[in-house]
Each structure stands twice: as structure tokens, then as C-alpha cells.
């Protein structure tokens, strides 16, 4: 009985620790709030309490068509830039 509880606890901890980074994404790993590394697509282990993970989408978005107040058509190509500063 004790061994079953221990195995269940280990599987839960491993399940919470495993993170998947998809294609066209990158992950930024923080250890206690400080930047440590950038991870590539694939499966990675992140320690739940000590490390946190931000996933950034690097795919190029499609241009969106908009209509201005003066009834003209235009296209907006949005991009968001994120800069990591280690203080």
C-alpha cells in the first residue's frame, strides 16, 4: 500500500514537471525569478516550485484588414517584442 502511494506521488511530480515546447515557440526558464536559459522545442523538465517557464510564440502573424474612420482599407501586421533583462 505504501509503495503504491509512493509510486503515485512520483508519477504526479514527474507529470507536473514535464513541459512541452511546440514548434515556432521558445521557452524562457526563470529560477526563483531570475533568467537562466532559453529552451528549444521539445520536452523539458521544469522544477515546479523553484523554476517558472514563459512560452513565447515566434511565428509571424498574418496581416489583418481594418477599415479606418475615413472609410479606407488598410492592413495591420502586429508584432510584439520582448526583451529579457537580468537584474
N, C-alpha and C positions, 0 to 999 in steps of 0.2 A: 504494500500500500504506500509506504513512504517513498519507495523507488519510483512509483508511478507519478506521484505528486512532484517529485524532483524532475523527472523527465518532462512533464507538462510545463513546469516553470522554465526549464531550459529552452524548450521549443517556443514558448511565448516571448522570452527575452530575445532569442535569435530572430523571430518573426518581426518584432518591433525594431530591431537594429538594421535589418536589411532594407536598403533603399534602391530603387531603380531609377537611373537617369536615362531618358529616352533620347533618340537621335534628334539633332538640332537643339539640344538643351545642354547646359553645363551646370554643375553644382558648385556652390561656394560653401566650404566647410568652415565653421567657426568653432573654436574650442574655448569654452567659457566666455563667449562674446568676442574673442579676438580671431581675426582671419588666420587660417592655417594653410589651406590649399584649395585649388580648383580641381574638381574631378570630372572626368570624361564620361561619355555614355557607357552604360553597363550597370552591373550590380555592385553595390558597395556596402560596407558595414559602417554604421554611424552609431557611436555610443549614445544611448538615449538621453541621459541627464547631462553629460559633460559636453557633448557636441550638438550643434544645430546645423541645419542644411537649408540653403536658399537655392531654388532651382530657377535658372534664368533661361528664357526662350530666345534662341538666336536665329530663328527662322525669319525670313524677310516677309513682312505682311503685304497683302495685296492693297493696291490703291483703292480708296473709297470715293465714290462720286458724291458730290454735295451740290446743293443749289444755294447760291448766295441771295441776299436780300434784293439785289438788283436783277434777279432772275437770270443769272448766268451760271453755267455749269462749270464745275472745277473738280479737280481730283486732289485728295489729301493722302499723302503717303506718310504714315506715322512711324516714328522710331523713338524708342526710349533708350537712353544711355544711362548706365550705372557704373559708377566709379567706386572701387573698393579702396578705402583709406585705412591703414593700420595705425591707430594712435596708441 
